[in-house]
Structure formats: C-alpha cells, structure tokens
Amino acid sequence: MSVDLDGWGVAVTGGAQGLGYACAEAFARRGAGVALIDLNGETLDRAAERLAAETGAPVHAIPGSVVRRAEAEAALAQAHAALGRLDSLINNAGVYPRKELYEIGDADWEASVGVNLRGVYNMTAAAAPILAGNEPRAAAPSGRPVRGRIVAVSSVDAFKAHPANAHYAAVKAAVLSLTKSFALDLAPKGVLVNAVAPAAMATQKAAGSGFLEEFAAQTPIGRAADPAEVAAAILHLAGPENSYIAGETLLVAGGYVME
C-alpha cells in the first residue's frame, strides 16, 4: 500500500547523497515536501534539483552543519520555514571513520562524536518543540495524538565488537541510548522517536571499497542492502503508519546481526 504524504514536511540531515537521499526520495515520491540539510553545498544543490525534477515534490536545499547547536537550530529553522510545517525529522548525517583500536586519537573521537552523536542531539532538541507544537493530522484511536516523528540512523556496529572502528561503534551505540531518552520525554507530547540500525549498504561510495563482497559473504541473505530498502524502514517509523512505536531500534541488517 502506498502512503499518501501530500502536505507533509520532512527534514533529512545528510540528505544530499546515499541513504539520506534515498530517504528524501521515499518521502518525496509519496507527495511530501522535503528539506535536504547537508554540509556539502555543491552536492546539495545538485541533489535537490534532481529530486525535484524526478518527483515533482517541493524540495529545499538547506546548507548547514549539525555539529554546533546554534548552526543546527538555524538549519532546522530554515527548513521549517521553507516547508511550512515539519512532520518528521530524519537524523542521517554521519561520518564513518575507520581506525585500528589503539590508533584512535583525540581528533578521531571529536569528529565521530561531533557528527554522529552530538549532531543527533542538536537536531532532535531543535525539532522537539516544533513537532510537539503541531496540530495532529489525525485523531488517535485513544489517548494522546501523534504530532511528529523523529528517526535517528545508528548502525549494526552498535550491536557488535568492532576493533577496526571501535569509536564509531561506541558512538552509534550511544545514539540508541539517546534515542530512548528522547523517546521517553517526547512520547507524552505526541512525538515518537525511534532509530534504525542498518548494516552495509550498496551505495556508490561503498561499491568502490571492495567491502561489499566481504560483507555479503557473512550475511544470510548474501548481499548488502539497497539504500531504498533501509529508507523503506525509516519511512515506516517516520510516517503516518507509525502511531505506537517509540524508543525502539529497528535492525535492517539482512540477518548479519539478529537481536
């Protein structure tokens, strides 16, 4: 069943490429207006033009960083103004640093924490009052109506030991804890906060690394995910079909890790 998102407003961090773009496309093809928030201005502009041309949806390019709170708040405020209404936030911006366990330096920690964890916090904190202030789009079966939804992108690495990039895995595990804290605080206000934990995805960047073949050999399904498959899971959690899930993490890993 195709979900009709006409009139919806969705902001996606790291939305200019990879999974972020796939998420934006999933929403836009269903009629939602989309704000792509990304640090790479040139790539961002091209992505917004392409998505608008291919879907006919309103697409807004919002250059900005999620690392500093003031900048994150400004980017989200710009996205909200452009969309007119913000219904969902997808916290997808991230960096994937690989460093052997005993070679991780201060700068490596600061980069991973800054984007992968503090960025999630900054954007979620900025979105919380906006979403909680929305008029509900539909009446709840009973109890509190849903006013907004937030999804954070973690990683399957949060569930396993990973000496080749332990700082990344640790930070992505922290995203799951942060998701639960926000979910507990915001659910009574009508905002559902969840996370997804994908494994390797067949993005253009990953395809050139040689890693996908290695990953496929370790996965029962025998391949990496297409970004659109992960985006479909995010669409479910961040769209109108989710009216009851809060504080959960959905693994999208092809059986690579089972919880």
C-alpha positions in Angstrom: 0.0 0.0 0.0 1.4 3.4 -1.0 1.3 6.0 1.8 -0.1 9.4 0.7 2.1 12.2 2.3 0.7 15.1 0.4 1.2 18.2 2.6 3.8 16.6 4.8 7.1 18.3 5.6 10.2 16.2 6.2 13.8 17.3 7.0 16.7 14.9 6.3 20.2 15.6 7.5 23.0 14.4 5.3 20.3 14.3 2.6 22.4 15.1 -0.5 23.5 11.5 -1.1 23.5 7.9 0.0 20.9 6.8 2.5 19.8 10.4 3.2 18.9 11.0 -0.5 17.1 7.6 -0.6 15.0 8.7 2.5 14.2 12.0 0.9 13.2 10.3 -2.3 10.9 7.8 -0.5 9.0 10.7 1.1 9.0 12.9 -2.0 7.6 10.2 -4.2 4.6 10.0 -1.9 3.9 13.7 -2.1 5.9 15.1 0.9 7.8 18.3 0.8 11.4 17.6 1.7 14.3 19.8 3.1 17.7 18.4 2.5 20.2 19.6 5.1 23.8 19.0 4.2 27.2 20.5 4.6 28.3 20.0 1.0 26.7 22.9 -0.8 27.5 21.9 -4.4 26.4 18.3 -4.0 23.3 19.5 -2.1 22.2 21.8 -4.8 22.5 19.1 -7.5 20.7 16.6 -5.3 17.8 19.0 -4.6 17.4 19.8 -8.3 17.5 16.2 -9.3 15.0 15.1 -6.7 12.5 17.9 -7.5 12.8 17.1 -11.2 12.2 13.4 -10.7 9.4 13.5 -8.2 7.7 16.9 -8.7 7.7 17.4 -5.0 8.8 20.6 -3.2 12.5 20.1 -2.4 14.5 22.6 -0.5 18.3 22.7 -0.2 19.4 23.9 3.3 23.2 24.2 3.7 24.3 23.7 7.2 26.2 21.7 9.9 24.7 19.7 12.7 27.8 19.7 14.9 27.2 23.0 16.7 23.9 23.6 18.3 23.3 27.2 17.1 24.1 26.1 13.5 21.8 23.1 13.8 19.0 25.2 15.2 19.4 27.7 12.4 19.4 25.0 9.7 16.2 23.4 11.1 14.5 26.7 11.5 15.3 27.4 7.8 13.9 24.0 6.8 10.8 24.5 8.9 10.2 27.9 7.3 10.7 26.5 3.8 8.4 23.6 4.3 5.7 25.5 6.2 5.2 22.5 8.5 7.6 19.9 9.9 6.1 16.5 10.5 9.2 14.3 10.6 13.0 14.6 11.1 15.5 12.0 9.8 18.8 12.3 11.6 21.0 10.7 9.0 24.1 12.9 8.8 27.2 10.9 9.8 30.8 10.0 9.3 32.3 6.6 9.0 35.9 6.7 10.3 38.0 3.5 10.3 40.9 3.4 12.7 42.5 0.4 14.5 41.6 0.2 18.1 44.9 1.6 19.6 45.4 4.3 16.9 42.2 6.3 17.7 43.3 9.8 18.5 41.5 12.8 20.1 40.6 14.2 16.7 39.1 10.9 15.7 36.9 10.9 18.7 35.9 14.5 18.3 34.9 14.0 14.7 32.8 10.9 15.4 31.1 12.3 18.5 30.5 15.7 16.9 28.6 14.5 13.8 27.3 11.0 14.8 26.1 11.8 18.3 26.1 15.5 19.1 24.5 16.1 15.7 21.6 13.8 16.5 21.2 15.5 19.9 21.3 19.0 18.4 18.8 18.4 15.7 16.4 16.4 17.9 16.5 19.1 20.5 15.8 21.7 17.9 12.9 19.7 16.4 11.2 18.7 19.6 9.3 22.0 20.3 8.3 22.3 16.7 6.9 18.8 16.4 5.2 18.9 19.8 3.5 22.1 18.8 1.9 20.7 15.6 -1.8 20.2 15.3 -2.3 16.4 14.9 -3.0 15.3 11.4 -5.4 12.5 12.6 -7.2 11.6 15.7 -5.6 8.9 17.9 -7.6 5.7 18.5 -7.5 6.8 22.1 -5.1 8.7 24.3 -2.6 11.2 23.0 -2.5 12.0 19.3 0.8 11.8 17.3 2.1 15.3 16.4 5.5 14.4 14.9 8.1 11.7 14.4 11.9 11.5 14.6 14.2 8.7 13.4 17.9 8.5 14.1 20.2 6.4 11.9 22.5 4.3 14.1 24.4 1.2 12.8 24.6 -2.5 13.2 28.0 -1.9 14.6 26.3 -0.7 17.8 25.5 -4.4 18.4 28.9 -6.0 17.8 32.5 -5.7 18.7 34.4 -3.8 16.0 38.1 -3.2 16.7 38.6 -1.7 13.3 36.4 1.3 14.1 35.6 1.0 17.8 34.9 4.7 18.2 32.3 4.7 15.5 30.6 1.6 17.0 30.6 3.1 20.5 29.1 6.4 19.3 26.4 4.6 17.3 25.6 2.6 20.5 25.3 5.9 22.3 22.8 7.1 19.7 20.5 4.2 20.7 20.6 5.3 24.4 20.0 8.9 23.4 17.0 7.8 21.3 15.4 6.1 24.3 15.9 9.2 26.4 14.3 11.5 23.9 11.5 8.9 23.3 10.6 8.8 26.9 10.5 12.6 27.2 8.7 13.3 23.9 6.1 10.5 23.6 3.8 12.1 26.2 4.0 15.3 24.0 2.9 13.3 20.9 6.4 12.9 19.3 7.6 9.4 18.5 11.3 8.9 18.5 13.0 5.8 17.2 16.2 4.5 15.5 17.2 2.2 12.7 20.5 0.3 12.6 21.4 -0.6 9.1 24.3 -2.8 8.0 26.4 -2.2 4.9 24.5 -0.6 2.0 25.3 -0.7 -1.7 26.0 3.0 -2.1 28.2 4.3 -4.9 30.9 5.1 -2.3 30.8 1.6 -0.8 30.9 -0.1 -4.1 34.4 1.1 -4.8 35.8 0.0 -1.5 35.7 -3.8 -2.0 33.9 -4.1 1.4 30.5 -5.2 0.0 31.7 -8.5 -1.2 33.3 -9.3 2.1 30.1 -8.3 3.9 27.8 -10.3 1.6 29.8 -13.5 2.4 28.9 -13.0 6.1 25.2 -12.3 5.6 22.5 -15.0 5.3 20.7 -13.0 2.6 24.0 -12.9 0.7 24.1 -9.2 -0.3 24.2 -5.7 1.1 21.0 -3.6 1.3 20.0 -1.2 -1.3 19.6 2.2 0.4 16.0 2.3 -0.7 15.4 -0.8 1.4 16.7 0.9 4.5 14.7 4.1 3.6 11.5 2.0 3.5 12.1 1.0 7.1 12.7 4.7 8.0 9.6 5.7 6.1 7.5 3.3 8.2 8.8 4.7 11.5 8.7 8.4 10.4 5.4 8.3 8.5 1.8 8.1 9.4 1.7 4.3 9.6 3.6 4.6 12.9 1.3 5.6 15.6 2.6 3.5 18.5 6.3 2.7 18.2 8.6 4.7 20.4 12.1 4.2 21.8 12.8 1.2 19.6 15.6 0.3 17.3 14.9 -1.5 14.0 17.8 -3.6 12.7 17.9 -3.6 8.9 20.9 -5.9 8.5 19.9 -8.9 6.4 20.5 -11.2 9.3 24.1 -10.1 9.8 23.2 -9.4 13.4 20.0 -10.8 15.0 18.6 -9.3 18.2 
